[in-house]
Amino acid sequence: MRTLDTTRFQDADKYASYLKTTAGRLRCELAWKNLRGFLPVGGSRLRVLDLGGGTGFVSVRLARMEFQVVLLDSSEEMLGIARKEAEASGVAARIAFCHADAGQLRELFEAESFDIVICHNLLEYVADPGAIVRSVACVLRKNAVVSVLVRNRAGEVLKAAIKSDDWGLAKANLAAETVVDSLFGKPVRVFDPADILDMLAPAGLAVVAEYGVRVFSDYLDSENLDGEAHRQLLELESILGSRGQFAAIARYMQMIARRSSASTDEETGR
């Protein structure tokens, strides 16, 4: 499977600006809200890997909760923004900024190094998503938590059908390996839920919760929402994203999994 072009992330300012839009904020806030309920207690004693953590939205929030965080990203520009955010929040001392590729996990970290791994919007861009998932399982401690967030094929089909005059594109997206990223205009991989489950289970990662992220807000004129309207939108999106019939058509899907205490070295590829 070919590697997708990741040079887009050198334009870190453009990406950071997107995260301040309603769509960008919802993606981050909803995924964070879904994750919060699965975070273990005792943050100061626990280590987190934010894999492909970009501008540091999740890392900063985890550091505020006193987790010890490693933010790994292949973009120096993204890490620069993340450092500034961490310094402004007074938590830079609890975040280690690692400029590296996700494929280097086993070279960089010993087995069972982390209590939590965040893998949000990374698998869309790597050469071998399954290999990354196996490496994640390897660096997770037993009973540890991993959160995976990826683009949902069904959401891309629905978006093309509703917002594009090209209904043939919507039909093509039913089976396409990639779609065009509207922010950078470049290919990005999409997944069905079965694709993620087929990667997690062989790695000894058992799914404990599934969510949809951004079920309906992409089809609204929502950029000028005030604080209360945004709060209500976030609340309804959160409710719908937790219900399977709505989550199935969301733009993104999020799976929370645990590494089984019975996982074997063979399963994780060690």
C-alpha positions as CSV (number, residue, x, y, z in Angstrom):
1,M,0.0,0.0,0.0
2,R,1.5,3.3,-1.1
3,T,2.5,6.1,1.3
4,L,0.3,9.1,0.9
5,D,1.9,12.6,0.5
6,T,2.5,14.0,4.0
7,T,4.2,17.2,2.8
8,R,0.9,19.0,3.3
9,F,1.6,19.1,7.0
10,Q,4.5,21.4,6.4
11,D,1.9,24.1,6.1
12,A,1.2,23.9,9.8
13,D,-0.3,27.3,10.0
14,K,-3.0,26.4,7.6
15,Y,-3.8,23.3,9.6
16,A,-3.8,25.2,12.8
17,S,-6.3,27.7,11.3
18,Y,-8.6,24.8,10.3
19,L,-8.6,23.6,13.9
20,K,-10.1,26.9,15.0
21,T,-13.1,26.5,12.6
22,T,-16.3,25.0,13.8
23,A,-15.5,21.7,12.0
24,G,-12.0,21.6,13.3
25,R,-13.0,22.4,16.9
26,L,-15.8,19.8,16.8
27,R,-13.5,17.1,15.6
28,C,-11.0,17.7,18.4
29,E,-13.6,18.4,21.1
30,L,-15.8,15.4,20.4
31,A,-12.9,13.0,20.2
32,W,-11.5,14.4,23.5
33,K,-14.9,14.1,25.2
34,N,-15.2,10.5,24.1
35,L,-11.7,9.7,25.4
36,R,-12.1,11.4,28.8
37,G,-14.2,8.7,30.2
38,F,-11.6,6.0,29.6
39,L,-8.6,7.8,31.0
40,P,-7.1,6.1,34.1
41,V,-6.6,7.9,37.4
42,G,-3.2,8.8,38.7
43,G,-2.1,10.9,35.8
44,S,1.2,12.0,37.3
45,R,2.4,8.3,37.4
46,L,1.2,7.5,33.9
47,R,2.8,7.9,30.4
48,V,0.9,8.8,27.3
49,L,2.0,8.7,23.6
50,D,0.3,11.2,21.4
51,L,1.1,9.6,18.0
52,G,1.0,12.1,15.2
53,G,-0.2,14.6,17.7
54,G,0.3,17.7,15.5
55,T,-0.4,21.0,17.1
56,G,-0.9,19.4,20.5
57,F,-4.6,19.7,21.2
58,V,-4.7,16.4,23.1
59,S,-1.2,16.6,24.5
60,V,-1.8,19.9,26.3
61,R,-5.0,18.7,27.8
62,L,-3.5,15.5,29.1
63,A,-0.5,17.4,30.5
64,R,-3.0,19.7,32.3
65,M,-4.3,16.5,34.0
66,E,-0.6,15.8,35.0
67,F,0.0,12.9,32.6
68,Q,3.5,12.6,31.3
69,V,3.2,13.0,27.6
70,V,5.3,12.2,24.6
71,L,4.1,14.1,21.5
72,L,5.5,12.4,18.4
73,D,5.1,14.0,15.0
74,S,7.0,14.0,11.7
75,S,6.4,17.8,11.1
76,E,8.8,20.2,12.9
77,E,6.4,23.0,12.1
78,M,3.5,21.2,13.9
79,L,5.7,20.5,16.9
80,G,6.7,24.2,17.0
81,I,3.1,25.2,17.3
82,A,2.5,22.6,20.0
83,R,5.5,23.8,22.0
84,K,4.1,27.4,22.0
85,E,0.6,26.0,23.1
86,A,2.2,24.0,25.9
87,E,4.3,26.9,27.1
88,A,1.3,29.3,27.0
89,S,-0.6,26.7,29.1
90,G,2.3,26.2,31.6
91,V,2.6,22.5,30.9
92,A,5.6,22.3,28.6
93,A,7.6,20.5,31.3
94,R,5.2,17.5,31.2
95,I,5.5,17.1,27.4
96,A,8.4,15.6,25.5
97,F,8.4,16.7,21.9
98,C,9.7,14.0,19.6
99,H,10.3,14.7,15.9
100,A,10.1,11.3,14.3
101,D,8.0,9.1,12.0
102,A,5.3,6.8,13.4
103,G,7.1,3.9,11.7
104,Q,10.0,4.3,14.2
105,L,8.0,3.4,17.3
106,R,9.8,0.1,18.1
107,E,13.1,1.8,17.6
108,L,12.3,4.7,19.8
109,F,10.5,3.0,22.7
110,E,10.7,-0.2,24.7
111,A,7.8,-2.6,24.8
112,E,5.1,-1.8,27.3
113,S,6.2,1.8,27.7
114,F,2.8,3.6,27.7
115,D,-0.5,3.5,29.6
116,I,-2.3,5.4,26.9
117,V,-1.7,5.9,23.2
118,I,-3.6,8.5,21.1
119,C,-3.7,7.7,17.4
120,H,-6.0,10.4,15.9
121,N,-6.0,11.0,12.2
122,L,-2.7,9.3,11.5
123,L,-3.6,6.0,9.9
124,E,-5.0,7.8,6.9
125,Y,-1.5,8.8,5.9
126,V,0.9,6.0,6.7
127,A,2.1,3.3,4.3
128,D,1.0,0.4,6.4
129,P,-1.8,1.1,8.9
130,G,-1.8,-2.4,10.2
131,A,2.0,-2.2,11.0
132,I,1.4,1.0,13.0
133,V,-1.4,-0.6,15.0
134,R,0.9,-3.6,15.8
135,S,3.6,-1.2,16.9
136,V,1.1,0.7,19.1
137,A,0.1,-2.6,20.7
138,C,3.7,-3.4,21.4
139,V,4.4,-0.2,23.3
140,L,1.2,-0.3,25.3
141,R,1.2,-1.8,28.7
142,K,-1.2,-4.6,29.5
143,N,-4.8,-3.3,30.1
144,A,-3.7,0.1,28.7
145,V,-5.9,2.3,26.5
146,V,-5.6,3.3,22.9
147,S,-7.9,5.8,21.0
148,V,-8.0,5.5,17.2
149,L,-9.7,8.2,15.1
150,V,-10.0,7.9,11.3
151,R,-12.0,9.1,8.4
152,N,-15.2,7.1,7.9
153,R,-15.9,5.9,4.4
154,A,-19.7,6.2,4.9
155,G,-19.3,9.8,5.9
156,E,-17.3,10.6,2.8
157,V,-20.0,9.0,0.6
158,L,-22.7,11.0,2.3
159,K,-20.8,14.2,2.1
160,A,-20.2,13.8,-1.6
161,A,-23.8,12.9,-2.2
162,I,-25.1,15.9,-0.3
163,K,-22.6,18.7,-1.0
164,S,-21.4,17.8,-4.5
165,D,-23.2,17.9,-7.9
166,D,-21.2,14.8,-8.9
167,W,-23.2,11.9,-7.6
168,G,-20.9,9.6,-9.5
169,L,-18.2,10.7,-7.0
170,A,-20.4,9.6,-4.1
171,K,-20.9,6.2,-5.8
172,A,-17.2,5.9,-6.4
173,N,-16.4,6.7,-2.8
174,L,-18.2,3.5,-1.8
175,A,-15.2,1.5,-2.9
176,A,-12.4,4.1,-3.2
177,E,-9.2,3.6,-1.2
178,T,-8.7,7.4,-0.9
179,V,-10.7,10.6,-1.2
180,V,-9.5,14.1,-1.8
181,D,-8.8,16.1,1.3
182,S,-10.8,19.4,1.1
183,L,-8.3,21.3,3.1
184,F,-5.1,20.5,1.1
185,G,-6.6,19.0,-2.0
186,K,-4.6,15.8,-1.7
187,P,-5.6,12.1,-1.3
188,V,-6.4,10.8,2.1
189,R,-7.2,7.2,3.0
190,V,-10.7,6.2,4.2
191,F,-11.8,3.2,6.3
192,D,-14.8,1.1,7.0
193,P,-15.3,0.0,10.7
194,A,-14.4,-3.5,9.7
195,D,-11.0,-2.3,8.5
196,I,-10.1,-1.0,11.9
197,L,-11.5,-4.0,13.8
198,D,-9.5,-6.3,11.5
199,M,-6.3,-4.4,12.5
200,L,-7.0,-4.1,16.2
201,A,-8.1,-7.6,17.0
202,P,-5.0,-9.5,15.7
203,A,-2.8,-7.0,17.6
204,G,-4.6,-8.1,20.9
205,L,-6.5,-4.8,21.1
206,A,-10.2,-5.3,22.2
207,V,-12.6,-2.5,21.4
208,V,-14.5,-1.2,24.4
209,A,-16.4,1.7,22.8
210,E,-17.2,3.1,19.3
211,Y,-18.2,6.6,18.4
212,G,-19.0,8.7,15.4
213,V,-17.5,12.2,15.2
214,R,-19.3,14.9,13.3
215,V,-22.6,13.2,12.2
216,F,-24.5,16.2,10.8
217,S,-22.6,19.5,11.3
218,D,-20.7,19.3,8.0
219,Y,-24.0,20.0,6.3
220,L,-24.8,23.2,8.2
221,D,-23.8,26.8,7.9
222,S,-22.2,26.7,11.3
223,E,-19.1,29.0,11.1
224,N,-20.7,32.0,12.8
225,L,-22.2,30.2,15.8
226,D,-21.9,32.0,19.1
227,G,-20.8,30.2,22.3
228,E,-24.2,28.9,23.4
229,A,-25.0,27.7,19.9
230,H,-21.7,25.9,19.6
231,R,-22.3,24.3,23.0
232,Q,-25.7,23.0,21.9
233,L,-24.2,21.7,18.6
234,L,-21.4,20.0,20.5
235,E,-23.9,18.4,22.9
236,L,-26.2,17.1,20.1
237,E,-23.2,15.8,18.0
238,S,-22.0,14.0,21.1
239,I,-25.4,12.3,21.7
240,L,-25.7,11.2,18.1
241,G,-22.1,10.1,17.9
242,S,-22.7,7.6,20.7
243,R,-25.6,6.0,19.0
244,G,-24.8,3.4,16.4
245,Q,-27.4,4.2,13.8
246,F,-26.1,7.8,13.6
247,A,-22.4,7.1,14.2
248,A,-22.4,4.9,11.1
249,I,-22.6,7.9,8.8
250,A,-20.3,10.3,10.7
251,R,-17.3,11.9,9.0
252,Y,-15.0,10.2,11.4
253,M,-15.1,7.1,13.5
254,Q,-13.4,6.7,16.9
255,M,-12.7,3.4,18.6
256,I,-11.4,3.1,22.1
257,A,-9.6,-0.2,22.8
258,R,-7.6,-1.9,25.5
259,R,-4.6,-4.2,25.2
260,S,-5.7,-7.5,26.7
261,S,-3.7,-8.8,29.6
262,A,-3.7,-12.1,27.7
263,S,-2.0,-10.6,24.6
264,T,0.9,-12.6,23.4
265,D,4.2,-11.6,21.9
266,E,3.1,-13.2,18.6
267,E,0.0,-11.0,18.4
268,T,1.9,-7.8,18.8
269,G,4.7,-8.9,16.6
270,R,7.5,-8.7,19.2
